[in-house]
Structure formats: structure tokens, C-alpha cells
Amino acid sequence: MDKIQTIDLAFIDPFKDHPFKVNNDDSLKELANSIKENGLLNPLTVRKKDNGRYELISGHRRKLAMELIGIDKAKAYVKDLSNEEAIIEMVDSNMYRDIILPSEKAFAYKMKLDAMKHQGKKILTSDTEYPKLTTEKIGKEHGDSSSTVKNYIRLTNLIPELLQLVDDTVLKDKRTALTMGIKPAVELSYLNKEEQKLVYMGITYEDLTPSLGQAIKIRELSRNKKLNFDSLEDILCEQKGNQKEQISFNKEKIEKAVPSELLKRDKRYIEQYIIKAIEYYRKMEIERGDAYDLDM
């Protein structure tokens, strides 16, 4: 049975290879203020180590928040867990977070899959009917398909610079920063490390990230031993399939510029309004004789 004990935070070590980031940001400060006012409502979860210290299973953010406000002891559930059980519980207890970065999910899924496989091998020595462990089981537990879980795990093969571009799809505005989707990233994960460094150099040089189709071409060049900076540049500079049809605008700026009553209507009315405004402005420029040549 789990025991609740009061433990000195100095004796609690972070979980080894903990895949979830703990940032000292505004949300952590809010958590610290909440703990200061209301106390720790949800105890930490730990397991005892052989050296008499404890390993933190769940509560890395809570522990840091308490340290920031000078609390040095906390209530914690002390569980008797094997290495594999500890990994599985650590992953499961963190997957409820509102925001999880692709890199966090990738390494968490990999750790959990490896732990489950190791558990299965141990059980198979005494029970040959133990069901085959697959990514499908993990997917069902966390609301993803088996192929999605496999794709996330593939991301662990990326160099940090490329993986950061995938995380930036969550952290940054895609209109103002370079970002890369999971599917193109999965294709690039099959390149060796030197090839990945070459691709990242090309991305930063051209200020472009590859689409899925382009990433597939890059992987094909790698297979044929033809990937170099020139061939990479040719692919990255190709016009992507939807670039001819779509132009993106800053939503906030558009909303400030158009009449407020128009915002309540379907977006096609906003599009028509903008087109008519441009046509009218263009006509006025021509009549004044100072039209700007948009084709230049």
C-alpha cells in the first residue's frame, strides 16, 4: 500500500531522463502562489532508491514551485515500483498537461514502449500467453493511433536543431518563425546525423522548411547517395503545392482594418470586402497617375 510521508525536498532527485520540460515561467509562478496561499493540495509521488534518497515520479513542477517560495518539505506518496513501473507511471501522470511539446511526447512514448517491452520479456519467461506489446496499446491509452505513436517515436532520431523546429509549431507563431510539421520531420529522421546537419544548414540558409513532399525527395536523395547542398537547395527552393493558391495575412491586423459588423459575417464576405477595397484603391491610383506597378 502507498504511504504518505513528509519528505525533505533536498532528498528527492528528479526522474532520470525525465522527458517533460519544467520551465520557470509565468504558469510556474502562478502555481507557486497557489501553493503559498492554499498549501500543496496534490502530494508528490516518489519511490525510494537504494541509497536512501527518493526519485520523483510525479510533481516536478510542484517541487520547483515550492523551492521557489522557500518550502523545504512536502507530503509525498511513497510507492514501491520497479524501474519499468516507475517509467510508465511517470509518463502517464504527465500526459494530462494542457500543452505537451512534440519532443516531450516523442521521448515519453519511447521510454514507455521500452519499459513495456522489458516488462513483457520478464513476464514471458513464466507466462507464454502474455499478449504482444505494441504501439497500439500506448495509443489507446493516450488517444493516439498506433501510427501516430510510431511517428512520435521516430522524432527521437532527429538532431536537436531539427527537433526544435517541430517544437516551434507549438511554441511560436508559424507566420513569423520557421516551423516544421511532424510528417516531414519523420522523413528527415531516417537521414544520418551528418545529413540532418546539412539539411538544417540548408533550412537556415534558405529560411525555408520542407513540405512533406520535399522531405520525401530529400530522403530519396539520401538513399541514392546524392544528397548534397546543391541538390538540397534545389528541393527547398521549389514552390510548394499550395503556395500559388494561398496568401496568409495577420488576422489581428485584418480585424482592426475592416468594419466591426463585417466580422460577424462569413469570412467570404471579408474576402470580398478586401478585394473590392484593393480594386478601388488601384483605380484611384491609376486615375491620379501615380499607380504603383504591382508586377515589378
Phi and psi restraints in degrees (value plus and minus 20) as a CYANA .aco file:
   2 ASP   PHI     -87.0   -47.0
   2 ASP   PSI     121.8   161.8
   3 LYS   PHI    -133.1   -93.1
   3 LYS   PSI     121.7   161.7
   4 ILE   PHI    -118.3   -78.3
   4 ILE   PSI     103.1   143.1
   5 GLN   PHI    -148.8  -108.8
   5 GLN   PSI     136.8   176.8
   6 THR   PHI    -114.7   -74.7
   6 THR   PSI     101.0   141.0
   7 ILE   PHI    -144.3  -104.3
   7 ILE   PSI     120.5   160.5
   8 ASP   PHI     -87.8   -47.8
   8 ASP   PSI     106.3   146.3
   9 LEU   PHI     -79.4   -39.4
   9 LEU   PSI     -46.2    -6.2
  10 ALA   PHI     -85.9   -45.9
  10 ALA   PSI     -37.6     2.4
  11 PHE   PHI    -118.8   -78.8
  11 PHE   PSI     -13.9    26.1
  12 ILE   PHI    -127.9   -87.9
  12 ILE   PSI      99.7   139.7
  13 ASP   PHI    -116.0   -76.0
  13 ASP   PSI     128.9   168.9
  14 PRO   PHI     -85.6   -45.6
  14 PRO   PSI     137.7   177.7
  15 PHE   PHI     -86.4   -46.4
  15 PHE   PSI     115.4   155.4
  16 LYS   PHI     -82.5   -42.5
  16 LYS   PSI     110.4   150.4
  17 ASP   PHI      38.4    78.4
  17 ASP   PSI      15.0    55.0
  18 HIS   PHI     -76.3   -36.3
  18 HIS   PSI      99.6   139.6
  19 PRO   PHI    -103.2   -63.2
  19 PRO   PSI     -30.9     9.1
  20 PHE   PHI    -117.4   -77.4
  20 PHE   PSI     108.9   148.9
  21 LYS   PHI     -95.1   -55.1
  21 LYS   PSI     123.8   163.8
  22 VAL   PHI    -140.8  -100.8
  22 VAL   PSI      85.1   125.1
  23 ASN   PHI    -123.3   -83.3
  23 ASN   PSI     120.9   160.9
  24 ASN   PHI    -103.6   -63.6
  24 ASN   PSI      54.8    94.8
  25 ASP   PHI    -136.3   -96.3
  25 ASP   PSI    -190.3  -150.3
  26 ASP   PHI     -81.9   -41.9
  26 ASP   PSI     -58.5   -18.5
  27 SER   PHI     -86.8   -46.8
  27 SER   PSI     -52.9   -12.9
  28 LEU   PHI     -89.0   -49.0
  28 LEU   PSI     -58.3   -18.3
  29 LYS   PHI     -84.9   -44.9
  29 LYS   PSI     -57.4   -17.4
  30 GLU   PHI     -84.0   -44.0
  30 GLU   PSI     -61.2   -21.2
  31 LEU   PHI     -83.5   -43.5
  31 LEU   PSI     -62.5   -22.5
  32 ALA   PHI     -81.1   -41.1
  32 ALA   PSI     -62.6   -22.6
  33 ASN   PHI     -84.9   -44.9
  33 ASN   PSI     -57.5   -17.5
  34 SER   PHI     -84.9   -44.9
  34 SER   PSI     -63.2   -23.2
  35 ILE   PHI     -85.5   -45.5
  35 ILE   PSI     -57.3   -17.3
  36 LYS   PHI     -83.8   -43.8
  36 LYS   PSI     -58.1   -18.1
  37 GLU   PHI    -104.1   -64.1
  37 GLU   PSI     -57.5   -17.5
  38 ASN   PHI    -134.9   -94.9
  38 ASN   PSI     -26.8    13.2
  39 GLY   PHI      62.6   102.6
  39 GLY   PSI     155.2   195.2
  40 LEU   PHI    -102.1   -62.1
  40 LEU   PSI      85.7   125.7
  41 LEU   PHI     -99.7   -59.7
  41 LEU   PSI     -49.0    -9.0
  42 ASN   PHI    -138.6   -98.6
  42 ASN   PSI      86.1   126.1
  43 PRO   PHI     -79.1   -39.1
  43 PRO   PSI     136.5   176.5
  44 LEU   PHI     -89.1   -49.1
  44 LEU   PSI     145.1   185.1
  45 THR   PHI    -142.3  -102.3
  45 THR   PSI     106.3   146.3
  46 VAL   PHI    -155.9  -115.9
  46 VAL   PSI     148.5   188.5
  47 ARG   PHI    -152.9  -112.9
  47 ARG   PSI     129.8   169.8
  48 LYS   PHI    -100.7   -60.7
  48 LYS   PSI     117.2   157.2
  49 LYS   PHI    -115.1   -75.1
  49 LYS   PSI     146.4   186.4
  50 ASP   PHI     -84.4   -44.4
  50 ASP   PSI     -46.6    -6.6
  51 ASN   PHI    -108.9   -68.9
  51 ASN   PSI      -9.4    30.6
  52 GLY   PHI      68.9   108.9
  52 GLY   PSI     -29.3    10.7
  53 ARG   PHI    -107.4   -67.4
  53 ARG   PSI    -196.9  -156.9
  54 TYR   PHI    -146.0  -106.0
  54 TYR   PSI     129.8   169.8
  55 GLU   PHI    -129.2   -89.2
  55 GLU   PSI     110.7   150.7
  56 LEU   PHI     -99.3   -59.3
  56 LEU   PSI     100.3   140.3
  57 ILE   PHI    -111.1   -71.1
  57 ILE   PSI     -68.5   -28.5
  58 SER   PHI    -159.7  -119.7
  58 SER   PSI     111.7   151.7
  59 GLY   PHI     100.6   140.6
  59 GLY   PSI       6.9    46.9
  60 HIS   PHI     -82.8   -42.8
  60 HIS   PSI     -59.0   -19.0
  61 ARG   PHI     -89.6   -49.6
  61 ARG   PSI     -61.7   -21.7
  62 ARG   PHI     -83.3   -43.3
  62 ARG   PSI     -59.8   -19.8
  63 LYS   PHI     -83.6   -43.6
  63 LYS   PSI     -66.2   -26.2
  64 LEU   PHI     -85.0   -45.0
  64 LEU   PSI     -60.1   -20.1
  65 ALA   PHI     -79.9   -39.9
  65 ALA   PSI     -62.7   -22.7
  66 MET   PHI     -86.3   -46.3
  66 MET   PSI     -58.6   -18.6
  67 GLU   PHI     -84.2   -44.2
  67 GLU   PSI     -56.0   -16.0
  68 LEU   PHI     -85.2   -45.2
  68 LEU   PSI     -50.3   -10.3
  69 ILE   PHI    -123.1   -83.1
  69 ILE   PSI      -7.7    32.3
  70 GLY   PHI      65.0   105.0
  70 GLY   PSI      -6.6    33.4
  71 ILE   PHI    -102.9   -62.9
  71 ILE   PSI     109.8   149.8
  72 ASP   PHI    -132.5   -92.5
  72 ASP   PSI     -22.2    17.8
  73 LYS   PHI    -155.2  -115.2
  73 LYS   PSI     131.8   171.8
  74 ALA   PHI    -171.1  -131.1
  74 ALA   PSI     132.3   172.3
  75 LYS   PHI     -96.0   -56.0
  75 LYS   PSI     121.8   161.8
  76 ALA   PHI    -169.0  -129.0
  76 ALA   PSI     122.5   162.5
  77 TYR   PHI     -96.5   -56.5
  77 TYR   PSI     106.2   146.2
  78 VAL   PHI    -122.3   -82.3
  78 VAL   PSI      93.7   133.7
  79 LYS   PHI    -130.4   -90.4
  79 LYS   PSI     127.3   167.3
  80 ASP   PHI    -115.9   -75.9
  80 ASP   PSI      76.9   116.9
  81 LEU   PHI    -146.1  -106.1
  81 LEU   PSI     124.5   164.5
  82 SER   PHI     -94.8   -54.8
  82 SER   PSI     151.4   191.4
  83 ASN   PHI     -77.8   -37.8
  83 ASN   PSI     -64.1   -24.1
  84 GLU   PHI     -87.8   -47.8
  84 GLU   PSI     -63.1   -23.1
  85 GLU   PHI     -83.2   -43.2
  85 GLU   PSI     -57.1   -17.1
  86 ALA   PHI     -85.9   -45.9
  86 ALA   PSI     -62.3   -22.3
  87 ILE   PHI     -82.7   -42.7
  87 ILE   PSI     -66.6   -26.6
  88 ILE   PHI     -82.7   -42.7
  88 ILE   PSI     -63.6   -23.6
  89 GLU   PHI     -88.1   -48.1
  89 GLU   PSI     -57.8   -17.8
  90 MET   PHI     -80.9   -40.9
  90 MET   PSI     -66.7   -26.7
  91 VAL   PHI     -83.9   -43.9
  91 VAL   PSI     -70.7   -30.7
  92 ASP   PHI     -80.3   -40.3
  92 ASP   PSI     -56.8   -16.8
  93 SER   PHI     -94.7   -54.7
  93 SER   PSI     -36.0     4.0
  94 ASN   PHI    -122.0   -82.0
  94 ASN   PSI     -31.8     8.2
  95 MET   PHI     -96.1   -56.1
  95 MET   PSI     -23.3    16.7
  96 TYR   PHI    -103.5   -63.5
  96 TYR   PSI     -27.7    12.3
  97 ARG   PHI     -75.7   -35.7
  97 ARG   PSI     128.2   168.2
  98 ASP   PHI     -84.7   -44.7
  98 ASP   PSI     -61.9   -21.9
  99 ILE   PHI    -142.5  -102.5
  99 ILE   PSI     101.2   141.2
 100 ILE   PHI    -143.9  -103.9
 100 ILE   PSI     104.9   144.9
 101 LEU   PHI     -93.0   -53.0
 101 LEU   PSI     129.0   169.0
 102 PRO   PHI     -73.0   -33.0
 102 PRO   PSI     -59.8   -19.8
 103 SER   PHI     -85.1   -45.1
 103 SER   PSI     -57.2   -17.2
 104 GLU   PHI     -84.9   -44.9
 104 GLU   PSI     -66.0   -26.0
 105 LYS   PHI     -84.2   -44.2
 105 LYS   PSI     -58.7   -18.7
 106 ALA   PHI     -80.7   -40.7
 106 ALA   PSI     -73.0   -33.0
 107 PHE   PHI     -91.8   -51.8
 107 PHE   PSI     -51.5   -11.5
 108 ALA   PHI     -86.3   -46.3
 108 ALA   PSI     -65.5   -25.5
 109 TYR   PHI     -81.8   -41.8
 109 TYR   PSI     -61.0   -21.0
 110 LYS   PHI     -84.2   -44.2
 110 LYS   PSI     -64.4   -24.4
 111 MET   PHI     -81.8   -41.8
 111 MET   PSI     -62.6   -22.6
 112 LYS   PHI     -87.4   -47.4
 112 LYS   PSI     -63.3   -23.3
 113 LEU   PHI     -82.2   -42.2
 113 LEU   PSI     -65.2   -25.2
 114 ASP   PHI     -81.1   -41.1
 114 ASP   PSI     -60.9   -20.9
 115 ALA   PHI     -85.9   -45.9
 115 ALA   PSI     -61.6   -21.6
 116 MET   PHI     -86.9   -46.9
 116 MET   PSI     -58.6   -18.6
 117 LYS   PHI     -83.8   -43.8
 117 LYS   PSI     -61.8   -21.8
 118 HIS   PHI     -85.3   -45.3
 118 HIS   PSI     -59.9   -19.9
 119 GLN   PHI     -80.7   -40.7
 119 GLN   PSI     -64.2   -24.2
 120 GLY   PHI     -81.1   -41.1
 120 GLY   PSI     -61.0   -21.0
 121 LYS   PHI     -82.5   -42.5
 121 LYS   PSI     -60.0   -20.0
 122 LYS   PHI     -88.5   -48.5
 122 LYS   PSI     -59.1   -19.1
 123 ILE   PHI     -92.3   -52.3
 123 ILE   PSI     -54.6   -14.6
 124 LEU   PHI     -81.6   -41.6
 124 LEU   PSI     -43.9    -3.9
 125 THR   PHI     -86.2   -46.2
 125 THR   PSI     -41.4    -1.4
 126 SER   PHI    -141.7  -101.7
 126 SER   PSI     -31.1     8.9
 127 ASP   PHI    -162.5  -122.5
 127 ASP   PSI      76.4   116.4
 128 THR   PHI     -92.8   -52.8
 128 THR   PSI     -29.1    10.9
 129 GLU   PHI    -114.6   -74.6
 129 GLU   PSI     -12.7    27.3
 130 TYR   PHI     -80.7   -40.7
 130 TYR   PSI     108.4   148.4
 131 PRO   PHI     -83.7   -43.7
 131 PRO   PSI     129.1   169.1
 132 LYS   PHI     -85.4   -45.4
 132 LYS   PSI     110.7   150.7
 133 LEU   PHI    -105.8   -65.8
 133 LEU   PSI     109.8   149.8
 134 THR   PHI    -157.4  -117.4
 134 THR   PSI     148.6   188.6
 135 THR   PHI     -87.0   -47.0
 135 THR   PSI     -37.9     2.1
 136 GLU   PHI     -83.5   -43.5
 136 GLU   PSI     -58.7   -18.7
 137 LYS   PHI     -83.7   -43.7
 137 LYS   PSI     -64.4   -24.4
 138 ILE   PHI     -83.6   -43.6
 138 ILE   PSI     -62.9   -22.9
 139 GLY   PHI     -79.2   -39.2
 139 GLY   PSI     -63.9   -23.9
 140 LYS   PHI     -82.5   -42.5
 140 LYS   PSI     -56.5   -16.5
 141 GLU   PHI     -91.6   -51.6
 141 GLU   PSI     -43.9    -3.9
 142 HIS   PHI    -143.2  -103.2
 142 HIS   PSI      -7.4    32.6
 143 GLY   PHI      57.5    97.5
 143 GLY   PSI       5.1    45.1
 144 ASP   PHI    -142.0  -102.0
 144 ASP   PSI     137.6   177.6
 145 SER   PHI     -98.5   -58.5
 145 SER   PSI     145.1   185.1
 146 SER   PHI     -80.2   -40.2
 146 SER   PSI     -61.7   -21.7
 147 SER   PHI     -86.4   -46.4
 147 SER   PSI     -55.0   -15.0
 148 THR   PHI     -85.0   -45.0
 148 THR   PSI     -63.7   -23.7
 149 VAL   PHI     -79.9   -39.9
 149 VAL   PSI     -63.9   -23.9
 150 LYS   PHI     -82.4   -42.4
 150 LYS   PSI     -60.4   -20.4
 151 ASN   PHI     -83.4   -43.4
 151 ASN   PSI     -63.2   -23.2
 152 TYR   PHI     -80.4   -40.4
 152 TYR   PSI     -65.1   -25.1
 153 ILE   PHI     -83.1   -43.1
 153 ILE   PSI     -54.1   -14.1
 154 ARG   PHI     -80.3   -40.3
 154 ARG   PSI     -51.2   -11.2
 155 LEU   PHI     -81.4   -41.4
 155 LEU   PSI     -41.8    -1.8
 156 THR   PHI     -88.2   -48.2
 156 THR   PSI     -30.5     9.5
 157 ASN   PHI    -109.8   -69.8
 157 ASN   PSI     -21.9    18.1
 158 LEU   PHI    -101.3   -61.3
 158 LEU   PSI     130.7   170.7
 159 ILE   PHI     -90.0   -50.0
 159 ILE   PSI     134.7   174.7
 160 PRO   PHI     -75.1   -35.1
 160 PRO   PSI     -55.8   -15.8
 161 GLU   PHI     -85.3   -45.3
 161 GLU   PSI     -61.8   -21.8
 162 LEU   PHI     -92.4   -52.4
 162 LEU   PSI     -57.4   -17.4
 163 LEU   PHI     -83.9   -43.9
 163 LEU   PSI     -53.7   -13.7
 164 GLN   PHI     -83.7   -43.7
 164 GLN   PSI     -55.7   -15.7
 165 LEU   PHI     -82.9   -42.9
 165 LEU   PSI     -53.4   -13.4
 166 VAL   PHI     -92.3   -52.3
 166 VAL   PSI     -63.5   -23.5
 167 ASP   PHI     -80.9   -40.9
 167 ASP   PSI     -52.4   -12.4
 168 ASP   PHI     -87.9   -47.9
 168 ASP   PSI     -34.0     6.0
 169 THR   PHI     -85.5   -45.5
 169 THR   PSI     -43.6    -3.6
 170 VAL   PHI    -117.0   -77.0
 170 VAL   PSI     -57.4   -17.4
 171 LEU   PHI    -104.7   -64.7
 171 LEU   PSI     -45.9    -5.9
 172 LYS   PHI    -148.7  -108.7
 172 LYS   PSI     144.2   184.2
 173 ASP   PHI     -97.3   -57.3
 173 ASP   PSI     100.9   140.9
 174 LYS   PHI     -82.0   -42.0
 174 LYS   PSI     -41.6    -1.6
 175 ARG   PHI     -98.8   -58.8
 175 ARG   PSI     -37.4     2.6
 176 THR   PHI    -141.4  -101.4
 176 THR   PSI     -22.6    17.4
 177 ALA   PHI    -159.6  -119.6
 177 ALA   PSI     135.0   175.0
 178 LEU   PHI     -92.8   -52.8
 178 LEU   PSI     107.8   147.8
 179 THR   PHI    -157.4  -117.4
 179 THR   PSI     140.4   180.4
 180 MET   PHI    -159.6  -119.6
 180 MET   PSI     112.6   152.6
 181 GLY   PHI     -90.5   -50.5
 181 GLY   PSI     146.9   186.9
 182 ILE   PHI     -87.1   -47.1
 182 ILE   PSI     -62.0   -22.0
 183 LYS   PHI     -84.2   -44.2
 183 LYS   PSI     -66.7   -26.7
 184 PRO   PHI     -80.5   -40.5
 184 PRO   PSI     -58.4   -18.4
 185 ALA   PHI     -83.3   -43.3
 185 ALA   PSI     -58.1   -18.1
 186 VAL   PHI     -80.9   -40.9
 186 VAL   PSI     -63.0   -23.0
 187 GLU   PHI     -80.3   -40.3
 187 GLU   PSI     -62.8   -22.8
 188 LEU   PHI     -90.7   -50.7
 188 LEU   PSI     -40.8    -0.8
 189 SER   PHI     -87.3   -47.3
 189 SER   PSI     -35.5     4.5
 190 TYR   PHI    -104.8   -64.8
 190 TYR   PSI     -28.9    11.1
 191 LEU   PHI     -96.8   -56.8
 191 LEU   PSI     134.2   174.2
 192 ASN   PHI     -94.4   -54.4
 192 ASN   PSI     150.0   190.0
 193 LYS   PHI     -80.6   -40.6
 193 LYS   PSI     -60.1   -20.1
 194 GLU   PHI     -86.3   -46.3
 194 GLU   PSI     -59.0   -19.0
 195 GLU   PHI     -86.3   -46.3
 195 GLU   PSI     -58.3   -18.3
 196 GLN   PHI     -83.7   -43.7
 196 GLN   PSI     -59.5   -19.5
 197 LYS   PHI     -83.2   -43.2
 197 LYS   PSI     -58.2   -18.2
 198 LEU   PHI     -83.4   -43.4
 198 LEU   PSI     -64.1   -24.1
 199 VAL   PHI     -82.9   -42.9
 199 VAL   PSI     -63.0   -23.0
 200 TYR   PHI     -83.8   -43.8
 200 TYR   PSI     -58.0   -18.0
 201 MET   PHI     -82.7   -42.7
 201 MET   PSI     -61.3   -21.3
 202 GLY   PHI     -85.2   -45.2
 202 GLY   PSI     -59.5   -19.5
 203 ILE   PHI     -81.9   -41.9
 203 ILE   PSI     -66.4   -26.4
 204 THR   PHI     -90.8   -50.8
 204 THR   PSI     -53.2   -13.2
 205 TYR   PHI     -89.0   -49.0
 205 TYR   PSI     -64.8   -24.8
 206 GLU   PHI    -107.5   -67.5
 206 GLU   PSI     -32.5     7.5
 207 ASP   PHI      38.3    78.3
 207 ASP   PSI      23.3    63.3
 208 LEU   PHI    -162.6  -122.6
 208 LEU   PSI     123.4   163.4
 209 THR   PHI    -130.0   -90.0
 209 THR   PSI     129.9   169.9
 210 PRO   PHI     -96.1   -56.1
 210 PRO   PSI     126.9   166.9
 211 SER   PHI     -96.7   -56.7
 211 SER   PSI     155.4   195.4
 212 LEU   PHI     -79.9   -39.9
 212 LEU   PSI     -65.3   -25.3
 213 GLY   PHI     -79.8   -39.8
 213 GLY   PSI     -61.3   -21.3
 214 GLN   PHI     -88.4   -48.4
 214 GLN   PSI     -58.7   -18.7
 215 ALA   PHI     -84.1   -44.1
 215 ALA   PSI     -57.2   -17.2
 216 ILE   PHI     -83.3   -43.3
 216 ILE   PSI     -61.0   -21.0
 217 LYS   PHI     -84.9   -44.9
 217 LYS   PSI     -59.0   -19.0
 218 ILE   PHI     -84.5   -44.5
 218 ILE   PSI     -61.8   -21.8
 219 ARG   PHI     -84.4   -44.4
 219 ARG   PSI     -58.0   -18.0
 220 GLU   PHI     -84.1   -44.1
 220 GLU   PSI     -61.4   -21.4
 221 LEU   PHI     -80.2   -40.2
 221 LEU   PSI     -59.3   -19.3
 222 SER   PHI     -82.4   -42.4
 222 SER   PSI     -64.2   -24.2
 223 ARG   PHI     -79.7   -39.7
 223 ARG   PSI     -58.5   -18.5
 224 ASN   PHI    -109.7   -69.7
 224 ASN   PSI     -11.0    29.0
 225 LYS   PHI      38.6    78.6
 225 LYS   PSI      15.5    55.5
 226 LYS   PHI    -138.7   -98.7
 226 LYS   PSI      -8.4    31.6
 227 LEU   PHI    -103.1   -63.1
 227 LEU   PSI      96.8   136.8
 228 ASN   PHI    -163.8  -123.8
 228 ASN   PSI     158.8   198.8
 229 PHE   PHI     -83.1   -43.1
 229 PHE   PSI     -59.2   -19.2
 230 ASP   PHI     -86.4   -46.4
 230 ASP   PSI     -66.7   -26.7
 231 SER   PHI     -86.9   -46.9
 231 SER   PSI     -54.8   -14.8
 232 LEU   PHI     -85.1   -45.1
 232 LEU   PSI     -63.3   -23.3
 233 GLU   PHI     -82.2   -42.2
 233 GLU   PSI     -60.2   -20.2
 234 ASP   PHI     -79.0   -39.0
 234 ASP   PSI     -61.1   -21.1
 235 ILE   PHI     -91.4   -51.4
 235 ILE   PSI     -66.4   -26.4
 236 LEU   PHI     -83.5   -43.5
 236 LEU   PSI     -49.1    -9.1
 237 CYS   PHI    -107.2   -67.2
 237 CYS   PSI     -23.1    16.9
 238 GLU   PHI     -84.7   -44.7
 238 GLU   PSI     125.8   165.8
 239 GLN   PHI     -94.8   -54.8
 239 GLN   PSI     107.6   147.6
 240 LYS   PHI     -90.9   -50.9
 240 LYS   PSI     135.1   175.1
 241 GLY   PHI     -72.6   -32.6
 241 GLY   PSI     -56.7   -16.7
 242 ASN   PHI    -120.8   -80.8
 242 ASN   PSI     -13.9    26.1
 243 GLN   PHI     -90.8   -50.8
 243 GLN   PSI     -47.6    -7.6
 244 LYS   PHI     -93.8   -53.8
 244 LYS   PSI     -51.0   -11.0
 245 GLU   PHI    -111.4   -71.4
 245 GLU   PSI     -45.0    -5.0
 246 GLN   PHI    -140.9  -100.9
 246 GLN   PSI     118.8   158.8
 247 ILE   PHI    -148.9  -108.9
 247 ILE   PSI     109.6   149.6
 248 SER   PHI    -117.3   -77.3
 248 SER   PSI     127.0   167.0
 249 PHE   PHI    -148.4  -108.4
 249 PHE   PSI     139.5   179.5
 250 ASN   PHI     -95.9   -55.9
 250 ASN   PSI      93.7   133.7
 251 LYS   PHI     -78.2   -38.2
 251 LYS   PSI     -62.9   -22.9
 252 GLU   PHI     -84.3   -44.3
 252 GLU   PSI     -60.4   -20.4
 253 LYS   PHI     -87.3   -47.3
 253 LYS   PSI     -59.8   -19.8
 254 ILE   PHI     -83.7   -43.7
 254 ILE   PSI     -63.8   -23.8
 255 GLU   PHI     -83.7   -43.7
 255 GLU   PSI     -51.5   -11.5
 256 LYS   PHI     -93.4   -53.4
 256 LYS   PSI     -47.5    -7.5
 257 ALA   PHI    -106.6   -66.6
 257 ALA   PSI     -50.0   -10.0
 258 VAL   PHI    -113.1   -73.1
 258 VAL   PSI     136.7   176.7
 259 PRO   PHI     -77.7   -37.7
 259 PRO   PSI     121.5   161.5
 260 SER   PHI     -81.2   -41.2
 260 SER   PSI     -55.2   -15.2
 261 GLU   PHI     -86.5   -46.5
 261 GLU   PSI     -45.4    -5.4
 262 LEU   PHI     -90.5   -50.5
 262 LEU   PSI     -48.6    -8.6
 263 LEU   PHI     -86.1   -46.1
 263 LEU   PSI     -39.7     0.3
 264 LYS   PHI    -100.7   -60.7
 264 LYS   PSI     -32.1     7.9
 265 ARG   PHI    -116.4   -76.4
 265 ARG   PSI     155.9   195.9
 266 ASP   PHI     -81.3   -41.3
 266 ASP   PSI     128.6   168.6
 267 LYS   PHI     -83.4   -43.4
 267 LYS   PSI     -41.0    -1.0
 268 ARG   PHI     -87.3   -47.3
 268 ARG   PSI     -47.5    -7.5
 269 TYR   PHI     -89.6   -49.6
 269 TYR   PSI     -56.1   -16.1
 270 ILE   PHI     -84.7   -44.7
 270 ILE   PSI     -62.7   -22.7
 271 GLU   PHI     -80.0   -40.0
 271 GLU   PSI     -66.2   -26.2
 272 GLN   PHI     -82.6   -42.6
 272 GLN   PSI     -58.6   -18.6
 273 TYR   PHI     -82.9   -42.9
 273 TYR   PSI     -65.0   -25.0
 274 ILE   PHI     -85.2   -45.2
 274 ILE   PSI     -62.0   -22.0
 275 ILE   PHI     -82.3   -42.3
 275 ILE   PSI     -64.2   -24.2
 276 LYS   PHI     -85.0   -45.0
 276 LYS   PSI     -57.5   -17.5
 277 ALA   PHI     -84.7   -44.7
 277 ALA   PSI     -61.0   -21.0
 278 ILE   PHI     -86.3   -46.3
 278 ILE   PSI     -63.4   -23.4
 279 GLU   PHI     -81.7   -41.7
 279 GLU   PSI     -61.7   -21.7
 280 TYR   PHI     -86.1   -46.1
 280 TYR   PSI     -63.1   -23.1
 281 TYR   PHI     -83.1   -43.1
 281 TYR   PSI     -61.1   -21.1
 282 ARG   PHI     -83.0   -43.0
 282 ARG   PSI     -61.8   -21.8
 283 LYS   PHI     -83.3   -43.3
 283 LYS   PSI     -62.3   -22.3
 284 MET   PHI     -84.7   -44.7
 284 MET   PSI     -57.6   -17.6
 285 GLU   PHI     -84.3   -44.3
 285 GLU   PSI     -62.6   -22.6
 286 ILE   PHI     -84.2   -44.2
 286 ILE   PSI     -62.2   -22.2
 287 GLU   PHI     -84.3   -44.3
 287 GLU   PSI     -53.6   -13.6
 288 ARG   PHI     -99.9   -59.9
 288 ARG   PSI     -34.3     5.7
 289 GLY   PHI      61.0   101.0
 289 GLY   PSI      -6.1    33.9
 290 ASP   PHI    -143.1  -103.1
 290 ASP   PSI      11.9    51.9
 291 ALA   PHI     -83.2   -43.2
 291 ALA   PSI     119.6   159.6
 292 TYR   PHI    -108.6   -68.6
 292 TYR   PSI     109.2   149.2
 293 ASP   PHI     -95.1   -55.1
 293 ASP   PSI      82.8   122.8
 294 LEU   PHI     -89.4   -49.4
 294 LEU   PSI     -34.5     5.5
 295 ASP   PHI    -105.8   -65.8
 295 ASP   PSI     -26.5    13.5
